[in-house]
């Protein structure tokens, strides 16, 4: 710095400008990485959502396998509980 100027105030300003420029460059690079990461973050969230839906579907399939089959008599008993009686 001393080779550019002998003025201490000007040297201080030059040093501050250099530090701010370096900091700005580092910050911009980090922001660029962050914003480029949003694409992969969106894909990751979509994958999690799909996996969650698949888990729910598997659970529903397992529950339906564990349930006993309904007969016509079961359905008729259920329908008889309506205010207007119905039968199959």
RAFENUR-V39686 format. One record per residue. N is the residue number from 1. RES is the residue in one small letter. SS is DSSP state (H for helix, E for strand, C for the rest). PHI is phi in whole degrees, -180 to 180 (NA if undefined). D_CENTER is the distance of its C-alpha to the mean C-alpha in Angstrom with 1 decimal. Layout:
<<N RES SS PHI D_CENTER> <N RES SS PHI D_CENTER>>
This chain:
<<1 x C NA 48.5> <2 x C -66 52.2> <3 x C -76 53.2> <4 x C -82 51.6> <5 x C -158 53.2> <6 x C -99 55.4> <7 x C -80 54.0> <8 x H -67 51.8> <9 x H -66 49.9> <10 x H -66 49.1> <11 x H -60 48.0> <12 x H -62 45.7> <13 x H -65 44.1> <14 x H -64 43.8> <15 x H -60 42.1> <16 x H -62 39.7> <17 x H -63 38.9> <18 x H -64 38.3> <19 x H -63 36.0> <20 x H -64 34.1> <21 x H -63 33.9> <22 x H -63 32.6> <23 x H -61 30.0> <24 x H -62 28.9> <25 x H -63 28.7> <26 x H -63 26.6> <27 x H -63 24.3> <28 x H -63 23.9> <29 x H -64 23.2> <30 x H -65 20.4> <31 x H -65 18.9> <32 x H -61 19.3> <33 x H -63 17.5> <34 x H -64 14.6> <35 x H -69 14.5> <36 x H -69 15.1> <37 x H -73 12.1> <38 x H -63 9.8> <39 x H -60 10.8> <40 x H -68 10.0> <41 x H -66 6.6> <42 x H -64 6.2> <43 x H -64 8.2> <44 x H -62 6.6> <45 x H -64 3.6> <46 x H -64 6.9> <47 x H -63 8.9> <48 x H -63 7.4> <49 x H -64 8.1> <50 x H -64 11.4> <51 x H -61 12.3> <52 x H -62 12.0> <53 x H -63 14.2> <54 x H -65 16.5> <55 x H -64 17.0> <56 x H -62 17.9> <57 x H -63 20.3> <58 x H -62 21.9> <59 x H -63 22.5> <60 x H -64 24.0> <61 x H -65 26.2> <62 x H -65 27.3> <63 x H -65 28.3> <64 x H -67 30.2> <65 x H -69 32.0> <66 x H -81 33.1> <67 x C -77 34.5> <68 x C -75 38.2> <69 x C -71 39.3> <70 x C -86 40.6> <71 x C -108 44.2> <72 x H -61 46.0> <73 x H -62 47.7> <74 x H -61 44.3> <75 x H -66 43.2> <76 x H -64 46.7> <77 x H -62 46.4> <78 x H -65 43.1> <79 x H -68 44.5> <80 x H -67 47.6> <81 x C -78 45.5> <82 x C -70 44.8> <83 x C -59 47.2> <84 x C -103 48.6> <85 x C -61 49.5> <86 x C -133 48.3> <87 x C -143 49.1> <88 x C -93 48.1>>
